[in-house]
Amino acid sequence: MSRTIIIGAGLAGMAAAVRLAEAGEEVTLLESTKAGGGRARSFVDGASGREYDNGQHLLMACYRETLAFLRAIGSHDGIYFQRNLKVDLVRPGGDRVALSCPPLPAPLHLATGLLTMRGVGVLHKAAALRAGLLLRGEVKRPDDNETCDAWLSRLGQTAGIRHVFWDPLIWGVLNDDPLVASAAMLMAVLERGFMSTRDASRLGVPRVPLSRLYVDQALSFLRQRGADIRLGAPARALETRDQAVTGVVLKSGETLAADRVISAVPPKAFLDLLPESWSGHPVYQDIGRLQTSPIVNFWVVLDRPLFTDTPFLGMVNGPIHWLFNRSLIDGETGGETLLNCTISAARSAVADSAESLVDLFHGEMRRYFPKQEYAIRHFRVIKEKRATISHAAGTYQWRPEIISPTRGLFMAGDWVRTGLPATIESAVQSGHEAAAAALEHGRA
Ligand SMILES: Cc1cc2nc3c(=O)[nH]c(=O)nc-3n(C[C@H](O)[C@H](O)[C@H](O)COP(=O)(O)OP(=O)(O)OC[C@H]3O[C@@H](n4cnc5c(N)ncnc54)[C@H](O)[C@@H]3O)c2cc1C
């Protein structure tokens, strides 16, 4: 048996730790915060007494590594999945648009869903169908240097179909503006989510707050297998000898020796751990080029619901992208309603004050639900300034491989080279791949 230190107890670090513990390895998990969970966590809000996620998270049924991780820790029934893909959207003025995919094989289910989309003109549906046919290989695949905007123009997509299908998808899964986001990253999502099987595209919402969904369960799984879990124990630096990683120095000054180290922290935190003399290495220099993209969420308690016919609603062509009726998802009916509002790639909202975000909320609700009256009981803003890396076109090349150029060091995190945009699935996949690589390395 050999010892692996994992730095970071987000999804990537926990997924790696669970895989290694299952293989009977000695695992030490270091986490700088007292609670873990990283960018997918929940906490109790002092003012309302409610437990909020740091942001509403959506999953897809094609998140196979995530589902395997949740099964391993006994949390797989913590997600509510749709039977078939269904997305409702609202336009300014209150008109609805619905994409509802029938139980047909992929990608026929999506083609039929698009063709029968309520509230969309025939010209726009024809454009979507054309894209579907082209996606089947008749047009050159986008490379990472092409933006979604350029690619969609190349596919002859109309503004009408972009507003109700492509734009919500791109802002949602890439957390970036279609004008800058990479079309190759979008293609990766289309292939996994929409073109493999019908089931893959179904959306899932956690039934319980995120920390209860996986943080508590994963930590207890690890403790039962004797893992050394250190919360509130930030790593300060990698310990190195002869150009290899041999352990970790903690902020407390303690040094822990290891046969191998898996870094599962975000890019900036990773670079802070490196010895000064390694910063010139091309792989580590590229990591320094990756930019981030924010997400702003509001948790709003209203005296009554704004809508009750769907768990979540996209807002067509507006600054707020999604509304989630959290009370409906939690099975609560009548009375006060907890709503989550999500702004992706929120580069402008992230700098706004809480007061101006309340004004934005009122303004947008008047625009999209003009007849609806309501009163706000509680309003909580959560700004995640570095929610994900930016998937701007041309940046994939800067994401590092899981096997680092340094002996004894493996890389995990949603931002490493998984072929996927920075999502839960990318994080968990990277953790599983880093654990597999570490086991392989141990046997060498
Ligand atoms: C608001 C929001 C909404 C999102 N919505 C979705 C969604 O709907 N669907 C989806 O798939 N994805 C979504 N994501 C993305 C998803 O949350 C992330 O991809 C995922 O949580 C990243 O996990 P990770 O383990 O790679 O990194 P992190 O969660 O960042 O984990 C890294 C951990 O390392 C710790 N750490 C940092 N430095 C040190 C150090 N020196 N020593 C020890 N520990 C350290 C941190 O405290 C943290 O716990 C969303 C993200 C945000 C912020």
The ligand as an ORCA input file, in Angstrom:
! r2SCAN-3c Opt
* xyz 0 1
  C     -22.808     28.980     -9.031
  C     -22.367     27.775     -9.787
  C     -23.287     27.035    -10.527
  C     -22.886     25.916    -11.232
  N     -23.809     25.191    -11.920
  C     -23.458     24.022    -12.486
  C     -24.438     23.182    -13.088
  O     -25.623     23.526    -13.117
  N     -24.036     22.007    -13.622
  C     -22.723     21.605    -13.606
  O     -22.430     20.510    -14.085
  N     -21.758     22.392    -13.053
  C     -22.094     23.575    -12.487
  N     -21.145     24.358    -11.884
  C     -19.726     23.927    -11.942
  C     -19.395     22.931    -10.824
  O     -19.823     23.411     -9.574
  C     -17.873     22.774    -10.800
  O     -17.474     22.310    -12.072
  C     -17.373     21.787     -9.758
  O     -17.956     21.990     -8.509
  C     -15.840     21.928     -9.651
  O     -15.338     20.974     -8.739
  P     -13.761     20.853     -8.508
  O     -13.579     19.777     -7.505
  O     -13.071     20.745     -9.797
  O     -13.284     22.262     -7.892
  P     -13.695     23.022     -6.557
  O     -15.134     22.758     -6.274
  O     -13.265     24.421     -6.713
  O     -12.856     22.313     -5.413
  C     -11.557     22.699     -5.066
  C     -11.394     22.587     -3.551
  O     -10.030     22.857     -3.238
  C      -9.992     23.622     -2.052
  N      -8.675     24.297     -2.022
  C      -8.265     25.352     -2.755
  N      -6.983     25.656     -2.445
  C      -6.590     24.764     -1.499
  C      -5.372     24.557     -0.805
  N      -4.288     25.334     -0.979
  N      -5.308     23.555      0.116
  C      -6.374     22.743      0.334
  N      -7.562     22.906     -0.310
  C      -7.662     23.900     -1.225
  C     -11.187     24.554     -2.176
  O     -11.577     25.083     -0.921
  C     -12.225     23.606     -2.779
  O     -12.978     22.953     -1.783
  C     -21.510     25.522    -11.210
  C     -20.585     26.264    -10.478
  C     -20.998     27.368     -9.770
  C     -19.988     28.140     -8.969
*
